[in-house]
Amino acid sequence: MNNDAILFQALSDPVRIRILYLLREMELSVGELAQTLAQGQPKISKQLKVLIDCGLLGKRKEGNWVFLRLGASSLVDPLFTLLDRWAEVHGSDPWFAADATRLAAIHADRATEAAAYFAAHAAEWNRLRALHVSVEDVDAAILRAIGDHNLGVLVDIGSGTGTMVHLLADRADHVIGIDRSPEMLRFGRAKLLQDGVTNAELRQGDMNALDLPSGSADTVILHQVLHYAHRPAAVVAEAARILKPSGKLIIVDVAPHDREELRREHAHARLGFADQEVLDFMKAAHLHGRVVERLTGGALTVTLWSAECRPARLRAV
């Protein structure tokens, strides 16, 4: 059977088309799809396998969850053009309206869950923020460092709940946020949906071994994450690996300090970084780095570094 026949056979069941329309709106777990379609998970899993086998869907594991997403745009976009045109002429299936209503309920559930999590941790986060200069001042410094440049494909390593994704999404073509915590990622996705950010995705990953091709990012940012690394030089090298030859790395972190409670209570592996230490990390990763700005006024000083590819690396490419 040729590829076209396999594709059209995959579309022969209306449930599979409903699945495609749902995943057009957002990534969903198998359980969430079953809930939205009001069908059992075993049945939905069989339908998903057909769509995955023909390339219309992809999946990724995140902790104990499996999330589904649309496949390559080169395959999926023409299909939706055809389906949308068919709906304009012949009308849409009434099931789609019911699915949309149940999907809205999932949106609301995620937003409620995220709000509860943020509320439960607000006091702890406020105590940590009180040690730094204001979030607004740090954000403004990051925007000054970027200037008017388009960020292209931006990778936010250690994205947490997506603070940098929200700040920089409108300056980038596409944003990939990476964090190892499934809980943080779920809440971050809920906020992206709530705020209508459509050019960003959040993925589970390890800052020491990014599941991204070499030379795939125009901009990489490490915002208040390097102090969690036990091998920070290796993390900077991994960030440099995914940069394009013309790419830019931005690091935001704290200067050296003696707040041992951050190591003891909040898993900080490093109590800040001296300017030259980070510049040495960058140099070892074949980047030309500089200190952009220091922000004082809190108990902890925040430093911004930026780096671009060194000329030798550009020639090597």
C-alpha positions as CSV (number, residue, x, y, z in Angstrom):
1,M,0.0,0.0,0.0
2,N,1.5,3.4,-1.0
3,N,1.8,6.3,1.4
4,D,-1.2,8.2,0.0
5,A,-3.4,5.1,0.6
6,I,-2.1,4.7,4.1
7,L,-2.8,8.4,4.8
8,F,-6.4,8.3,3.6
9,Q,-7.0,5.0,5.3
10,A,-5.9,6.7,8.5
11,L,-8.5,9.4,7.9
12,S,-11.3,6.9,7.3
13,D,-12.5,7.0,10.9
14,P,-14.1,10.3,12.0
15,V,-12.7,9.8,15.5
16,R,-9.2,10.2,14.1
17,I,-10.2,13.4,12.4
18,R,-11.6,14.7,15.7
19,I,-8.3,13.8,17.4
20,L,-6.4,15.8,14.8
21,Y,-8.6,18.9,15.3
22,L,-8.2,18.7,19.1
23,L,-4.4,18.4,18.8
24,R,-4.4,21.4,16.4
25,E,-5.5,23.4,19.5
26,M,-3.1,22.0,22.1
27,E,-1.0,19.1,23.1
28,L,-3.0,16.6,25.1
29,S,-2.3,13.4,27.1
30,V,-4.0,10.2,26.2
31,G,-6.3,10.5,29.2
32,E,-7.3,14.1,28.3
33,L,-8.1,12.9,24.7
34,A,-10.2,10.1,26.1
35,Q,-12.0,12.6,28.4
36,T,-12.6,15.0,25.6
37,L,-13.9,12.4,23.1
38,A,-15.9,10.6,25.9
39,Q,-14.3,7.3,25.0
40,G,-12.2,4.7,26.8
41,Q,-8.4,5.0,26.8
42,P,-7.8,1.6,25.2
43,K,-9.9,2.6,22.2
44,I,-8.3,6.0,21.9
45,S,-4.8,4.4,22.1
46,K,-5.6,2.2,19.1
47,Q,-6.7,5.2,17.1
48,L,-3.6,7.1,18.1
49,K,-1.3,4.3,16.9
50,V,-2.8,4.5,13.4
51,L,-2.2,8.3,13.3
52,I,1.3,8.0,14.7
53,D,2.3,5.2,12.3
54,C,1.4,7.3,9.3
55,G,3.2,10.4,10.6
56,L,0.2,12.6,11.3
57,L,0.9,12.6,15.1
58,G,4.0,12.5,17.3
59,K,4.3,11.6,21.0
60,R,6.6,12.3,23.8
61,K,6.9,10.9,27.3
62,E,7.1,13.3,30.2
63,G,7.4,11.6,33.6
64,N,4.5,9.2,33.8
65,W,2.5,11.1,31.2
66,V,2.5,10.7,27.4
67,F,1.6,13.7,25.4
68,L,0.4,13.8,21.8
69,R,1.1,16.5,19.2
70,L,0.6,17.0,15.5
71,G,3.2,15.6,13.1
72,A,5.4,17.5,10.7
73,S,3.8,20.6,9.3
74,S,4.7,19.6,5.8
75,L,2.3,16.7,6.1
76,V,-0.3,18.1,8.5
77,D,-0.8,21.7,7.1
78,P,-2.0,20.6,3.6
79,L,-4.4,18.2,5.3
80,F,-6.0,20.9,7.4
81,T,-6.3,23.1,4.4
82,L,-8.3,20.4,2.7
83,L,-10.4,19.6,5.8
84,D,-11.1,23.3,6.5
85,R,-12.2,23.8,2.9
86,W,-14.5,20.8,3.1
87,A,-16.1,22.2,6.3
88,E,-16.7,25.5,4.6
89,V,-18.6,23.8,1.7
90,H,-20.3,21.0,3.5
91,G,-20.5,22.2,7.1
92,S,-18.5,20.8,10.1
93,D,-19.3,17.7,12.0
94,P,-21.6,18.4,15.0
95,W,-19.2,16.4,17.1
96,F,-16.6,19.1,16.7
97,A,-18.7,21.6,18.7
98,A,-19.1,19.1,21.6
99,D,-15.4,18.3,21.5
100,A,-14.6,22.0,21.7
101,T,-16.8,22.4,24.7
102,R,-15.1,19.6,26.6
103,L,-11.7,20.9,25.5
104,A,-12.5,24.2,27.0
105,A,-13.2,22.4,30.3
106,I,-9.7,20.9,30.2
107,H,-8.3,24.4,29.6
108,A,-10.2,25.6,32.6
109,D,-9.1,22.6,34.7
110,R,-5.4,23.2,33.8
111,A,-5.7,26.9,34.6
112,T,-7.4,26.2,38.0
113,E,-4.7,23.6,38.9
114,A,-1.9,26.1,37.9
115,A,-3.5,28.9,40.0
116,A,-3.7,26.6,43.0
117,Y,-0.1,25.6,42.6
118,F,1.1,29.2,42.3
119,A,-1.0,30.2,45.3
120,A,0.4,27.4,47.4
121,H,4.0,28.4,46.6
122,A,3.6,32.2,46.4
123,A,5.0,32.8,49.9
124,E,8.1,30.7,49.2
125,W,8.7,32.4,45.9
126,N,8.2,35.8,47.4
127,R,10.9,35.1,50.0
128,L,13.3,34.1,47.2
129,R,12.5,37.1,45.1
130,A,13.0,39.4,48.1
131,L,16.7,38.4,47.9
132,H,17.1,39.7,44.3
133,V,16.5,43.0,42.6
134,S,13.0,43.3,41.3
135,V,11.8,41.0,38.5
136,E,10.9,44.0,36.5
137,D,14.5,45.3,36.6
138,V,15.9,42.0,35.6
139,D,13.4,41.7,32.7
140,A,14.2,45.2,31.5
141,A,17.9,44.4,31.6
142,I,17.4,41.3,29.5
143,L,15.4,43.3,27.0
144,R,18.2,45.9,26.8
145,A,20.7,43.2,26.2
146,I,18.6,41.8,23.3
147,G,17.9,45.2,21.8
148,D,15.8,45.3,18.6
149,H,17.1,41.9,17.3
150,N,14.8,39.1,16.3
151,L,15.6,36.1,18.4
152,G,14.7,33.6,15.7
153,V,14.5,30.1,17.3
154,L,14.9,30.8,21.0
155,V,15.7,28.0,23.5
156,D,15.0,28.7,27.1
157,I,17.0,26.1,29.2
158,G,15.5,25.6,32.6
159,S,12.2,27.4,31.7
160,G,10.3,26.5,34.8
161,T,6.8,27.8,34.5
162,G,7.7,29.9,31.4
163,T,8.7,33.3,32.7
164,M,11.2,33.9,29.9
165,V,9.0,32.3,27.3
166,H,6.3,34.9,28.1
167,L,8.7,37.8,28.2
168,L,10.4,37.0,24.9
169,A,7.9,35.1,22.7
170,D,6.9,38.2,20.8
171,R,10.5,38.8,19.8
172,A,11.1,35.3,18.5
173,D,9.8,33.2,15.6
174,H,9.5,30.1,17.8
175,V,10.4,29.4,21.5
176,I,11.3,26.1,23.0
177,G,11.2,26.0,26.8
178,I,13.0,23.0,28.4
179,D,12.7,21.9,32.0
180,R,13.1,18.6,33.8
181,S,10.0,19.0,36.1
182,P,6.8,17.7,34.6
183,E,4.8,19.6,37.2
184,M,6.4,22.9,36.2
185,L,5.8,22.1,32.5
186,R,2.1,21.4,33.1
187,F,1.6,24.7,34.9
188,G,3.7,26.5,32.3
189,R,1.6,25.2,29.5
190,A,-1.6,26.2,31.2
191,K,-0.3,29.7,31.4
192,L,0.7,29.8,27.8
193,L,-2.9,28.7,26.8
194,Q,-4.4,31.2,29.2
195,D,-2.3,34.1,27.8
196,G,-2.7,33.1,24.1
197,V,1.0,32.4,23.4
198,T,0.9,30.4,20.2
199,N,4.6,30.3,19.0
200,A,6.0,28.5,22.0
201,E,6.3,24.9,23.3
202,L,7.5,23.5,26.6
203,R,9.4,20.2,26.7
204,Q,10.8,18.0,29.3
205,G,14.6,17.7,29.1
206,D,18.0,17.7,30.8
207,M,20.1,20.8,30.6
208,N,23.2,18.6,30.6
209,A,22.0,16.7,27.5
210,L,19.5,18.6,25.4
211,D,17.4,16.6,22.9
212,L,18.0,19.2,20.2
213,P,20.2,19.1,17.1
214,S,23.5,20.9,17.0
215,G,23.2,24.3,15.4
216,S,19.4,24.5,15.7
217,A,19.0,27.6,17.9
218,D,19.5,31.3,17.1
219,T,19.3,32.3,20.7
220,V,19.7,30.4,24.0
221,I,19.0,31.8,27.4
222,L,19.9,30.4,30.8
223,H,17.9,32.5,33.3
224,Q,18.6,31.8,37.0
225,V,19.3,28.1,36.3
226,L,23.1,27.7,36.1
227,H,23.4,27.8,39.9
228,Y,21.5,24.5,40.0
229,A,24.2,22.8,37.8
230,H,26.8,20.6,39.4
231,R,28.9,20.9,36.2
232,P,28.1,24.4,35.0
233,A,30.8,24.5,32.4
234,A,29.3,21.4,30.7
235,V,25.9,23.1,30.7
236,V,27.3,26.2,28.9
237,A,29.1,23.9,26.4
238,E,25.8,22.1,25.8
239,A,24.0,25.4,25.2
240,A,26.8,26.4,22.8
241,R,26.4,23.1,20.9
242,I,22.9,23.9,19.9
243,L,23.7,27.4,18.8
244,K,23.9,28.3,15.1
245,P,27.2,29.8,14.0
246,S,25.6,33.3,14.2
247,G,23.8,32.4,17.5
248,K,23.8,34.2,20.8
249,L,23.8,32.9,24.4
250,I,22.5,34.9,27.3
251,I,23.1,33.9,30.9
252,V,21.4,35.5,33.9
253,D,22.5,34.4,37.4
254,V,23.7,35.7,40.7
255,A,27.1,36.9,41.7
256,P,29.0,35.1,44.5
257,H,27.3,35.2,47.9
258,D,27.2,33.4,51.2
259,R,23.5,32.5,51.6
260,E,24.1,28.9,52.6
261,E,20.3,28.4,53.1
262,L,19.9,28.5,49.3
263,R,22.1,25.4,49.0
264,R,20.5,23.7,52.0
265,E,16.8,24.5,51.4
266,H,16.6,25.2,47.6
267,A,19.1,22.8,46.0
268,H,21.5,25.5,44.8
269,A,24.6,23.6,43.7
270,R,26.6,26.9,43.4
271,L,26.4,30.1,45.5
272,G,26.7,32.4,42.5
273,F,29.4,33.0,39.9
274,A,32.2,35.4,39.5
275,D,32.3,37.4,36.2
276,Q,35.4,35.7,34.9
277,E,34.3,32.2,35.8
278,V,31.3,32.4,33.5
279,L,33.5,34.1,30.8
280,D,35.9,31.1,31.1
281,F,33.0,28.7,30.7
282,M,32.0,30.6,27.5
283,K,35.6,30.7,26.2
284,A,36.0,26.9,26.7
285,A,32.8,26.4,24.7
286,H,34.3,28.5,21.8
287,L,32.2,31.5,22.5
288,H,33.2,35.1,22.9
289,G,31.6,36.4,26.1
290,R,31.2,39.7,27.9
291,V,29.6,41.0,31.0
292,V,26.5,43.0,30.0
293,E,25.2,44.4,33.2
294,R,25.2,44.0,37.0
295,L,22.0,44.7,38.9
296,T,22.4,45.6,42.6
297,G,20.0,46.7,45.2
298,G,18.9,43.3,46.7
299,A,20.7,41.0,49.0
300,L,22.0,39.2,45.9
301,T,23.6,40.9,42.9
302,V,22.3,39.6,39.5
303,T,24.7,39.6,36.5
304,L,23.9,39.3,32.8
305,W,26.5,37.8,30.5
306,S,26.1,37.4,26.7
307,A,28.2,35.5,24.2
308,E,28.5,34.9,20.5
309,C,30.4,32.4,18.4
310,R,34.1,33.1,18.2
311,P,35.6,33.7,14.7
312,A,37.5,30.4,14.8
313,R,34.2,28.5,15.2
314,L,32.6,30.5,12.4
315,R,35.5,29.5,10.1
316,A,35.2,25.9,11.1
317,V,31.6,25.8,10.2
